[in-house]
Structures are given as C-alpha cells and as structure tokens.
C-alpha cells in the first residue's frame, strides 16, 4: 500500500519544526522499480510529483499513468538526454556541460521549458554524479543559450554516513551565490533530502524532497 498520507504528515511536521509552511516543500515520490499501479495509486491519493531514475522505465509509466508531473532524478546518459528533455517536466541531475546542448535540442519542441536543477557533488565523492561546486555557475551560464531550458536551482545527494546537514547547508549557500551571479534567473529550488534524511534537509531549506521507500516501501526489483 502506498503511504502518501504518512509521508506527507512527516514532511508537514518537519516544516512546522523549522518554522516553515507545509506548502514550501514539494514532495517527489521516487518510483524507481515500482510498478505503474503504485504510481497510479500515489497520483490518486493526491501526490502528482513522480521521480524516476531511468528514462526508459519512466517512459513506459508515463504512457500508463497520465496526469503526473515527472521528475528525472537519476544520472543522465548522453544518449538519453534529448529524449529526457522531451519527456520530463523537471530534470534534477544536470551535472556536466556537454549535456546542455543535447538537452537544449531535445527541449526545443516543447510547449513549456524544461525546468532544470544542477546536481552538485558537495562532498566530492568520486563514486557519485554531480559537478564540483565551482563548476555550477558555468553550467548555469551554458543553459542560458537554450531558451527551452529554465534553470531553477540545485540538487545534491549527501554521503550516506554522518550528519548530512553541513552538505545541505553548503548547497543552500551555493544557491545564494548563484542568485547574486544570475539575478535574472528564477533560482528558487533546492532538491535535497531522501527517505532517511529529509527532515534535516527541510531544516536546511529544501524546497523539494525525494522520497521513495517511505512512500512505496522496499523497491521491487533491480
């Protein structure tokens, strides 16, 4: 059974504890390896934002479950970039400049811009995707050459051990600097926090949290 109400209650409690309104945080249900039926149930329970890690898996679910807002949160392969730009509403994982023209071409025929977040590897972990913090401004600047790419903010995945809050804090600080550099852009989003640490992320200013296990339970494959 999809636990939308419980997850939403936890998000709202974390918002209250941080002195924030519940509406300031978007709950993205991560449906990797979950069947289309589970996605449909989440949508029926009032959770429209669905996150996926793989373009092909998401494409099949999009055809089966219309009406959702789709978020690409997994690392994006170059050969899937144009397709992702056509299919998704949000891309959380732009992490290298060579993807920008591919995304720009893929998004050119859209009716509305693809909303983009730059993924930043704040901790510098070699095994993870994400650009270095000092590279983020260059990627933002590259996106400005493509009118159907709308950069909205940043995303990160902190280390699995230790306190995640310093990494969330660093991402928030980086976004503040980018706002000063690009005052004309709507840089208002921080995608940070998953099932195990989203309360801490909300305390540090997250506007999107990506929750899978706490909504859908254990992944069913992969």
C-alpha positions, 0 to 999 in steps of 0.5 A: 500500500502506498503511504502518501498520507504518512509521508506527507504528515512527516514532511508537514511536521518537519516544516512546522519544526523549522518554522516553515509552511507545509506548502514550501516543500514539494514532495517527489515520490521516487518510483524507481522499480515500482510498478505503474499501479503504485504510481497510479495509486500515489497520483490518486491519493493526491501526490502528482510529483513522480521521480524516476531514475531511468528514462526508459522505465519512466517512459513506459509509466508515463504512457500508463499513468497520465496526469503526473508531473515527472521528475528525472532524478537519476544520472543522465546518459548522453544518449538519453538526454534529448529524449529526457528533455522531451519527456520530463517536466523537471530534470534534477541531475544536470551535472556536466556541460556537454549535456546542455546542448543535447538537452537544449535540442531535445527541449526545443519542441516543447510547449513549456521549458524544461525546468532544470536543477544542477546536481552538485557533488558537495562532498566530492565523492568520486563514486557519485554524479554531480559537478564540483561546486565551482563548476555550477555557475558555468553550467548555469551560464551554458543553459542560458543559450537554450531558451527551452531550458529554465534553470531553477536551482540545485540538487545534491545527494549527501554521503550516506554516513554522518550528519548530512546537514553541513552538505545541505547547508553548503548547497543552500549557500551555493544557491545564494551565490548563484542568485547574486551571479544570475539575478535574472534567473528564477533560482528558487529550488533546492532538491535535497533530502531522501527517505532517511534524511529529509527532515534535516534537509527541510531544516536546511531549506529544501524546497523539494524532497525525494522520497521513495521507500517511505512512500512505496516501501522496499523497491521491487526489483533491480 
